[in-house]
Structure formats: structure tokens, C-alpha cells
Amino acid sequence: MPIRKLPDAPPSVHLLGPTVFLVALGVGMGESYMWPRLVLLFGPEIRWLFLVGVTLQAVVMLEMARYAMATGESIFTGAARVFKPLMWFFFIVAIAVYIWPGHLSAGAAALEQITGIPWMITAICGLLLVGVVFTLAKVIYNLLENVLSLLIGALVLGTAIVAAMVGQWSDVVSTISGMFAVGYLPDEAMTAAWFPVIVGACAFAGPSGMQQMWYTLHLRDSGAGMGAHIPKVRGLRHAGEEEEMPNRGFMFDTEDPAEMAKWKGWRRWVTFDALLLFWGITMLVTISFTVIAQSAARLNPGVREALLADDQEAALTAMSNAVSSAGSSVLGVVFLGFIALIGLNATLGLFDSFSRGQADMTFNFVPGAKKLGMSRLYAIFLWAVIAFGILILLFGPADGPASILDTLAFLSTFAMGAYCVTLLLVNNRMLPKPIRPKWWSNAIIGFGAVFYLGMLFYSMVAFGVVVG
């Protein structure tokens, strides 16, 4: 790679940045819907798996950032440098997994309880709205960072206030202590109906599937590290203003003490992102939703039996009723509004990320694609996934929002195990020795590969199913 200067790192302590995408995707349907549903079924002790999942993802985030900030390239390009078919594997996996509009459909189901409008109609309208917003944006990254920051702020404060109104201190204590009940798995959890859902929920403990890989593209567009030397992706309306995209990334001089000092500053910046903004905010929101779920279980003891009887929407209704009990039915409507907001939030992040990742791989590795430009390729993939999403909603095999979400979650586990293996190869083979990961980082990422793929294959071998 050509050698260029590494920009000066910003202050370590900050509020906005590319991590807002991972927070927006991390504080999604796993934290607000799937994990509270598991708490209603199996108690707060099941949350030890959530702690493992979200902590793993914080370390993955740091290691994904290592390659992106050092080179300005995405992890997909890094994978292609190791073994090109490995990159194409993720290209295919992204298409296989993210045609499922699970987050938006679950949010639309919550909106249906407020307005009475069928969830499928609002989900389709939401998909079209996302496409129009991204098509008209001048610089897509800037728009998304600002919008998602506002939505996340409202979500964090709102859910904390609601949880404080409906919950008890004992709920908070059991929620936190449940995270340390390592090894707890009741008999009902080890069944063909629920173990695959638990596997998917572990993937949904934070951003799931390939979202961490797409984070490397958001780092690049934010100008983090060597990403400062790469042009930003524009909306289709402004594609003609796009700067020429280089054929490869750049590297800084790792033998220069001044450059290494700047590198350490960038690592401090992204570590603050990973530990406080990503891990901290994700944990805070899921604690709030778990407290609400426990309150729901007290007020409606029959919700557990309803879930076991395959009434998948029972969890959402019970939590809404619990919130309403704190004051009035208006609060229940506010809670459902938060679920709808999360669905839109996650869909904005997911569809942008999917389109960005597919466009990046196509631009760099498909002959003739450079003539279209990155922005036009982005628009093609964006509208393609929207069209697929509408077709799945209208004619897909899944029965309702919960089933779509469970399918998306389970498929995400496979992608996450694969990206842990890829990350180990890229960072330890493609980066200069002075900036390669420490042994303990490699050990944690290796554990992640075993954790995700091990649970996935155990589910398939023990129960013969991938999703219940």
C-alpha cells in the first residue's frame, strides 16, 4: 500500500462518531424484543449469555477498527487480500441473510397495536421511506450519524424513564445478578423449539451478523485513521459530485515514532467508543427492557404459558400492558412507539450498511464496476434489498414478524462465527507487526468463533433444525 501520513487523532472522550451505527444496530430487536421474551420464559438468569455476547462484540469492534483505521480499507478488502473467495463468501451471505426485513416488521407489529394499521402495510411503507431518504441525501454518512444520534438519545432516556416507572429495585438486582448466572440453561431451553431461538438471541446481543464488518466502512466514511484519505459515499441524486475512489487503501509508517504516537491516540479513541458508548449504552437499554419484562411477568403470569404455546406476540403485548399499569394506557402506547422506533432505527442502519458493503466489494472486484461509481452501485443494492424485502413481506415463508426476526437472528450466528475467523486471518497476516493485535485479543476472537459456530452446529446436530 502507498505510505501516507496518519491524521491526528481526535480527543478520546466524545459523544458522536461511527459507533452510533453499531449502537443503533446493537440497541435493536434483540435487546428490546428477543431477550425480554427469553426473560419472560426462563427468568433473568438466562442473561449471562447476553453478557458473553455483547462483551465479545465489543472486542470484535476494536479488532475490526484496527484494520480499517490502519489502511482505510474495509474488512472485505482485507479478506480478499488473504483469499479472494473468502470475500465472495460474505458477499453471498449478506444477500442470503439481509433480504429478511425482521427489524422493521417487528417494529411495524408494534405500530399496528397503536394505530390498527396492518403491520405489513407500514413495513412496506417504511422500506420505501428508507430508500427515498438515502437516495436524496447528499452525503449519506453525515445524514445517518445525525438522525441515528437523535433517535438513540430519545430511546436511551425514554426506556430508562419507563423502566423506572414500572419496575422495582428487586427487578434491577435480579437483572444484573442474572448476568453472572454462568451455565444456567433450564430444560425448556434445551428443546428444538427454543434452543435455536437462544442461539439467534446470542447473535442479537449487540449488532448481529455482518454489522461489525460494515462498521469498517462507516469508520472509513467518518475519516477515522487512514480513512481520511478515502472519499465519502454520496446519495444517488448527488452521484455526479463523487470524488474518484482509489483502487487500494494506504498505510502509515509504523517505524516512525510520531506516527505510532498518533496511532495510539486513534486506538484510545475507538476503545472509548467500544467500552463506554457501545457496551455501556447497549447494556443500559437492555437492562431497562428486562426490568419491564419482569414487571410484565408479575402482572400477567400467563404470558409464559402463552409463549410456550407459540403465541410469539404475547411478550410484546404483556410488556405494553405492564407499562400501561404504571399510569395510563398512554404509557403503553409510548412503549410500543419505542419498539416501532427501534425497528426504523435498525432498518436505517442495516439497509445503509448492506448497500455500502455490497457496493464496496462490487466496485473493487467486479470488472467494469468502477465505471458506475460507488454512489450508483450503492443505490442499486439499496433498491434491490428494498424490493426483496417487500417480496418477502408479501410472499415469504415466515409467518409474521416474530418468525422473520428469529430466522434473521439464527442466520446471523453463522456469519458472526465466520467473521471471527476472517478477522484473525486479516489482522495477523495483512498488518505490519507493530500494529497487530495482542495475544489476548486473538484468544477472545478465537473463542468467539467457537462460541457462535459451536452453538449453531450443536443446534443442527442435536435438534435437526435451524429455526423453530
N, C-alpha and C positions, 0 to 999 in steps of 0.2 A: 504494500500500500504506500502511496506517496506520504511523505512526512510533512506535517503542518503543525503549527503552534496550537496547544490546548488553551482554550479560553480560560479566563479567571473564573473560579467557582463563586457562585452567589453565597450569601450567608447561610449557615447550616439551618438556622431556625427560620421557618417560613410557613405560610398558610396555603398558598396556591402553587400548583405545579402539575406535572404529568401524572402524579399519583392520584389525582382526583378521578382519573378514568378507572383505576383499579378500585378505588373506594366506591365509585358509582356502581361498578360491576360486582364488587365484593359485598356491598350492602344491598343485596338483591333478594331474589325469591328464596334462596337458601336460608338466609338469616330471618326473614320475615314470615316465611310460609313453611318451608320444609322442616327446619329444625324445631320450630314451635309445635308442629304436628307430631314430630317424634317425641318431644317432651310430654305432650298430652298422652301419648301411647305408653311410653316406657319410663317416664319420670325424668327429672333434671340430671340424673347421673349419666344419662346417655351422652351428655355434652362433653365428656372427656375426649370423645372422638372429634368434636368440633375444635377443641383446643389444639389437638395434634394437627388437624388440617390447616387451620389458619396460621399457626406458627411455621409449619412447613412452607406455606405460601409466602410468608414474609422473607424467609431465606431465599426462596426461588426468585422473588422480586429483586433482591440485592444482586444475585448472580446473573439474572437477565440484564440488569442495568450495567454490569461490568463490561460485557461485550459491546453493548450499544454505545455507551459513553466513550469507550476506548477507540472505537472505529467509525461511528456514525452509521454503521450498517445495522440492519435488522438481524435478529437471530436466525431468520430464514436464510439470509445470505450466508451467515456463518455456517449453517447446516450444509448448504450447498458446497461450501469450501471443503468440508470434511468428506461428504459423499452426496453427490447431487440427487440421487433417488430418495435420500432422506428428506430433502426439502419437498420433493413432489409428494411424498407420503403425507406431509402436513397440509399441502395444498388440497389433496383429496379428502383428508379427514375433516378439514374445515367445511367443505361443501357437504359432507355426509352428516355432520353434527349440527351445523347452524342454519339449515333450512327449517328447523323446528322453532317457531316463534313462541317459545314457552313462557318467557318472562312477560311479554306483552299480553298474551292470552290470559295468564293468571291475574294480571292487573285489570284486564277488561272484565274478568269474572267478578272482581270486587266492585267495579263501576256498575255492573249490572244490578247488584244488590242496592245501590244508591238510586239509580235512575230507572231501572226496569228495562233499559235498552239491552237486547240480546248481546252477550259478550262477543260473539263472532263479528257483529257489525262494527262495534267500537274497536276491536282488534284490527280489522281491515282498514278502518279509517286512520288508526294510529300508524299503521305501516306506511300508508300513503303520505301522512303528515311528515314522518321522518324523512322520506325520500325528497319531498319538496323543500324542506328546511336545508338539507345538505346540498341540494342542487343549487340553491340561491346564495349560499354562504360564499363570501369572498375567500377567506382563509378558514378552512374547516376547523382546525385545531383551536384557534382563538375563540370561535363561537362556542364550541363544545366545552372548553375549560370554564368559560364564564357561566354558561347555562347549568352545567353539572355542579359547579361550586354552590350556586344558589339553591339548587334542589337538595343537595346533600346537607347544607346548613339547616334548611327547613325540616328535613327528615330527622336529623340527629336531635335537634331541640324538641321537635314535636313528639317523637316517640318517647323521649325521656320524661316529658311532662305527663303524657298519658299513662305511662307505666307507674309514675309516682302517684297518680290519682287512683288507679285501680288495684295496685299491688300492695303487699305487706312487706315488712322488713324480713320476715321469715322467707318470703319468696326470693328476695335478693340473696340471702345467705345460702339457701339451697341451690340457687342458680350458680353461684360462684363455687361452692363446695362440690357441686356436681361435676365441675370441670376436672376435678382431681380424683374421680372415682375410676381410676385406670383399670381396664379389664372388664368393666361391668357390661354385660350383654344378656338380658333376660331371654328366656326360652322363646317367647313370641318373636323376638328379633331375629332369631336364627331359623327363619322359615322362608320358603320360596316367595311368599307374598311380600315380606318386609326386608329381608336382608339386601336384595338389590336396591331397594329404596335407600337403605342406610349407606350403601356403597356410593350411590349418587349424591347423598347429602354430604358425605365426606368431601366429595369433589366440589360441592357448593359451599364449603366453609371458606368464604372469601371468593375471589374471582375464579371461575371454573374453566375447564377445557383449555383452549388456546389463548385465553385472555392475557396471561402473563407474557406469551410470545408477542402478542400485538402491542403490549406495553413498550417494547423496544422501539416500535415505530412512533409512539407518542413521545417517548424521550427524544427521539431524533427531531420531531417537528417542534418540540419545545426549545430546541437549541442546547440540550444538555451535552456537555463534553464535546466530542468531535462532531456531534450532530449540528453544531453551529455552522458547519461548512456545507450543509445539505439544504437545498430549497424546500419550502413547505408545500404541501398538497393543497390545491385550491378547488372550490366548487366548480361544477360544470359551466355555470354562467360566466365564470372568470378564468376558464381554462386557457384562453389565449394569452393571459398575463403570466403564465407559468415560466419560471426560470429553467434553464437547461439542467437536467438531473445528471450528476456524474455517474460514470459506469461502475465505480467502486468507492469504498469508504476511504478514510485516511487514518494515519497513526501518528502519535506524538513520539518524541524521542525519549524513550524510557531510561536512557543513560544520562539524561540531563537532570541534575538535582532540582532545578527550578520547575521543570515540567512535572516531575514526580511530586513536588510540593503541591502544585495545582491539582494533580490527580487525587491526592489525599483529601483535598478540600471538596472535590466532587463526590468522593466516597462518603465523607461526613454528611454532605447534603442529602444524598439518596438514603443513607442509613436513618436519618431523622424522618424522612418520608416513610420508610418501611416500618419503623418501630412505633412512632407516635401517630402519624396520620393514617397509615393503612391498618396496622394491627390494632391500635388503640380505638379508632373510630368504629371499625368493624366489630370489635368486641363490645363496645358500649351499646351499639344499636341492637346487637343480638341478645344482650342481657335484658334490655328493655322489652323486647318481644317475648323473651322467655318468661319474664315476670307476668306479662299479660296472659300468656298461655296458661300459667299455673293458676291465675285468678279465674280463667275460664273453666279449668278443670274443677275448681271448688264450686262454682255456680251451676255447672252443668255436668254432674258426674256421669251422665250417659254418653258424653261425647266420645269417650274411649271405645265403648262398645260400637258406636256408630262408625268410627274409623276402622275398627277391626272387621266390621260388616261391609267394608269397601265404600262407605259414603265419604268420598275424598274431600268434598267441600265442607264437611262438618266442622273441621278445625277453624276455617275462616269465619263461619257463622258464629261459633262458640266464642271466639276471641272478640268479635264485634259486639256480641251481647254482653260480654264481661266489661268492655269499655263503656257501653251504654249504662250499665248498672252504677257507674261512678257518679252519674249526674242525670243525664237525659239521653234520649235517643240520638241527639245531635252529635254527641261524642262518638257513638258507634259509627255514624256517617263519616266523621272526621277520620276514624281509624281506617275504614275502607278506602277513604280518599288517599291515605298514606300508601296502602297496598297498590292502588292504581298508579300513584306517583312513582313508586319503585319500579313497576312494570315499564313505564315510559322511560324512566331513568336508565334502566338496564338495557332497554332496546336501543336507545340513542347511542350508548357506548358500544354495544355489541355490533350493530349494523355498520357503524363507522369503522370499528376495528376489523371486522371481517373484510370489508371492501378495501381497506388500507392494506391489509396483509396480502390478499389475493392480487391486488394491483402491483404491489412491490415485487412479488415473485414473477408475475407475468412480464412486467417491464424489464426486469433484469435477465430473464432466462428464456423468454419466448422470442424467437427470431421475428423481427419486424414490428414488435410491440412498441418499441421506443417511438415509432412514427406517430402513434396515437397520443403519447404523452401520459404522464402519471395521473393527471386530473381526469382525463377522459376514461382511462381504464378504471379508476375509482368509481366513476359514475356508472359504468357498465355493470360492475359487480354489485353495486348498491341496488340498482333497479332489478337486477336478476334475483338477488336474495329476497327482495320485497315481493316479486312475482311468485317465487317459490313458496314464500310464507303464506301468501293469500291462497295458493292452491292447496297447501297443507291444511289450512283452516277450513276450506270448503270441502275437500275430498280426502283428507289424510286419514290414516288408520287409527290415530289416537282418539280416545273417547273423552273429549273435554279438556280443559286447561290443565288439570292435575296430571293427567296421563301424558300430555305433551311435555310438561315440566319434568316428570320422572324419567321419560325417555331421553331428554336432553341431558339430564344430570348423569345418567348411567353412561352414556356415550362419552361424556366429558372426562370420566375417570380414565378411560383408555388413552385419550390424548395427553392427559397430565403425566401418566407414567412414562409415555414416550418422550415428552419434552424434558423430563428429568434426565433421561439417558442422553438425549441430544445436548443438553446444557453441559454435562460433564465432558463430552467429546469436544465441543466447540471451545469452551474456556480453557481447557487443559492442552489442547493441540494448536489452536489458532492464535492465542495471545502470547506476547513475549513473557519470559519467566518472571520479571519483576512485578507484573500486574496479574499473574494467575491467582486463582483462589487458594486459600489456605486448606490444609488437610481436613479441618473440621467442617468447612463449608462443603467440601466434596463428600464427606461422610453423611451429612444431613441430606444432601441432594440424592445420594445413593439410596438412603433409607426411604426417601420419597418415592423413588421408582419402585422399590419393593412393596411399599405400603399401598400405592394405587393399583399397580398391576396384580399384586398378590390378592387383594380383596376382589378384584374383578374376576380373575380366573378361578378363585375359590367359589364365587357365586355361580359361575358357569358349570364347574365340575360337580359341586355339591348339590346344586338345585336344578341344573339343566336349563336355567333361564337367564336372560339378561335384564328383563324388566317385568315386574309382576303385573 
